[in-house]
């Protein structure tokens, strides 16, 4: 029998029975509501567990592809974009996981690099709301402090230099005297050297077209017409050309150089289309003493005559790839050096495509040669030569013998056979570095110097003219050299533009982007 019905059969007060019945029904309703809420919470918990599991698997996948071997198959600029995208996705997934279970997950923070001490500091002091203890009311005593730093940035800040030149008159002589106008790169120009340097860095280091620079200035309320920006860049290029020419002269005084080239597009006004042009790059040997130098030479074709014209009567060791345009050079004086990284690339492509054990063995032997170079890092030339003679020369001889033997057993025309043939064809130039303590093992230094331009040209698409290409090459040469020598290109350029109008030609080397104004 229902308990309420049993209770009603007694002589209980009817009013009390109504209260009991109402209380019972309310408890029943609460119980049913609790069951619904519990079911809802169980569903939400199951959904959250499912999402956490999915995010965890996604995180593991992204970590695997970010740090796995598969990413090595991408080209240089593809690899950079790939890494950037995956890093952003990894951070987003970690953030989503933290929001799903904040109590359990704590963000793993990598060891922070200290922020540069020369940066200005803005202090924010966070004091407790009261200087008395919240428990007993006693006065608090300072026993230390916790200090943390955050890096911030202020967008381009425009300001005005106001030059005031009082004029003084001499009544007896009836003359007027005033301070002379300071000389400037652009006489009577609106732009100060800091603005000119900022525009040049935006265009040639950050690869921003002028219309984007115009938009950045407009957001700050400063009207800078593209035509004006173009005029300033043209005048800066003329002013800096002697410095770029001097860099090329000093570069040709080095005994060992790197060379490479990358295609660019040049506008062909007559046809309304673009045509092929090339940016040739020459770099000093990183193992040499003295400041590093990079020089870019803009030419309208890839003809080897351009390399011969740039190098003139230079004689020395030249590190290049297997491009036929360089071949004529080596018949007239320079000594060829071959790039081991190019040889490795051929075998890596074969191994990535087919898993060839021959290619794997070649990669192992090449890695051994690079391990020797890593061991030689920081050594003197004599120490490096001794190390190479003891380890690299025997390893090269063993690899050469292995290549000759292996060539007989691989299928003619296969990818493996072509990689072996390429290595053997380049072998005399490839092993030449090991007989010296100052010659490089590969052409990576100049490829690293040219890579930012190869990536940046995706923004500017083409050079507007041959003159524009040559101007860009000159300014890029100075910027790239400044970066290699640890200088801030923007600061160096601003200081140089300020000194340039009064600097005699005899002291032009003091303006070059070398540390502490050193000279070659």
C-alpha positions, 0 to 999 in steps of 0.5 A, a space after each residue: 500500500 502507498 504510505 500516503 494512503 496508509 496514513 490517510 486511513 488513520 485518524 490524522 488531521 486532514 490539514 496535516 495530511 495535505 502538508 505531508 502529501 505536498 512535502 512528499 510530492 516536492 521531494 519526488 519532483 526534486 528527486 526526478 530533477 536530480 536524476 535529470 541533472 545527473 544524466 546531463 552531467 554524465 553526458 557532459 562529462 562523457 563529451 568532455 572526456 571524448 574531447 580531451 581524448 581527441 585533443 590528446 591524440 591530435 596533439 600527439 599527431 602534431 608533435 610527431 609530424 613537427 619533430 618527425 623525419 617527414 618534415 625534412 622532405 619539405 623545401 626550405 621555405 615550405 619547411 619554415 611555413 610548415 613549422 610556423 603553422 604546426 607550432 601555432 596549432 600545437 599551442 592552440 591544442 594545448 590551450 584547449 586542453 588546459 581549458 578542458 581540465 585546468 586543475 589537472 593540466 599545468 602548462 609546461 614552460 620552456 626555460 626562458 631566455 633572459 630579455 636583452 638588458 639594453 631594452 628600457 624597463 617600465 616598472 609596475 609595482 603590485 602592493 597588497 591592499 593592506 599593510 596589516 596581516 589579514 589574520 592578526 592585524 600586525 604590520 607586515 614586513 617586506 622580506 623580498 620580492 618576486 620579479 617577472 618580466 614581459 616583453 612588449 612592443 610599441 608600433 611605429 611611432 612617428 614624431 617631428 624634429 623641429 629645427 629652429 635657426 635664429 637669425 642675427 643681424 649686425 646693424 653696422 655691417 647690415 648683415 644677417 647671420 644664421 647657423 648653416 643648414 646641416 647637410 642631409 642625404 636628401 637636401 631639404 627633404 621631409 624625412 629624417 634619417 630614422 624614417 628613411 632607415 625604417 622605410 628601407 628596412 620595411 621594404 628590403 628586410 621585411 619585404 613590404 611593398 610601398 603601398 603597405 608601408 603607406 597603409 601602416 603610416 596612415 593608421 598612425 595618421 601620417 600621410 606618406 604617398 607612395 610616390 614620395 616613398 618611391 622618391 626617397 628609396 631611389 635617392 637612398 639607393 644612389 647614396 648607398 651605391 658607393 658602399 655596396 661597390 666598396 663591399 664588392 671590392 673588399 669581397 674580391 680580396 678574400 681567398 675563398 668565396 661562396 656563390 649561388 643564384 636565385 631567380 626573380 621576376 622583372 616587369 617587362 613594360 613593353 609587353 605588360 608581362 614579367 621576364 626572368 632575371 637572377 640575383 647572384 649572391 657572393 659570400 665570404 668564407 665563414 672560416 676566414 678571419 675578419 668581418 663577414 661580407 655578402 654581396 648581391 649582384 642583380 642580372 637579367 640572365 643566368 649566363 655564366 658571363 655575369 659571374 665572370 664579370 663580377 669576379 673580374 680577375 679574382 683567383 681563389 677557391 670558389 664554392 658553387 653547386 653544379 651549375 654549368 654557368 660556373 664551369 668556364 670560370 675554372 678554366 681561367 684561374 679560380 679553383 672549384 670547391 663542391 658542396 657536400 650538402 648538394 651531394 647529401 640532398 641527392 641521396 636524401 631524395 632517393 632514400 625518402 622516395 624508396 628507402 634505398 639502403 645504398 642511399 642510407 649508407 651514403 647518408 651515414 658516411 656523409 653524416 660522419 664527415 659533418 660530425 668531424 666538422 662539428 668537432 672542429 668548430 672553434 678550432 684554429 686553422 692549424 688544428 682544423 687541418 690536423 683533424 681533417 687530415 687525421 679523420 676526414 681524408 681517410 673517411 673521404 677515401 673510404 667513401 670514394 672507394 665504396 661509391 666506385 664499388 657500389 656503382 657497379 651493382 646498382 641499376 643503370 639510370 636509377 635514382 641511386 645510380 644518378 646520385 652516385 654518378 653525381 658524387 663521383 663527377 664532383 669528387 675532385 672538387 668535393 674532397 679538396 676542402 679536407 686538405 686545408 684548414 680554412 676551406 668550407 665543406 659546403 655552400 650552406 652559408 651563401 644559401 642561408 644568406 639568400 634564403 630570406 630574399 627567396 622567401 620575401 619575393 613571394 611578397 613583392 612578386 617582381 622587380 619593377 625594372 633592371 635599375 630597381 633590381 640593382 638598387 635592391 641588390 645594393 641595399 640588400 648587400 649592406 643589410 645582409 652584411 650588417 646582420 652577419 656581423 651582429 649589427 642592427 640594420 636599421 640602427 646602422 643605416 640611420 647612423 650611416 645616412 647621418 654621416 654619409 653627406 660629410 664623409 670623404 671618400 677616403 674614409 668610406 670604409 668607416 661607414 661599412 656595416 662591420 663591427 666597431 667600424 673594422 676594415 678588411 
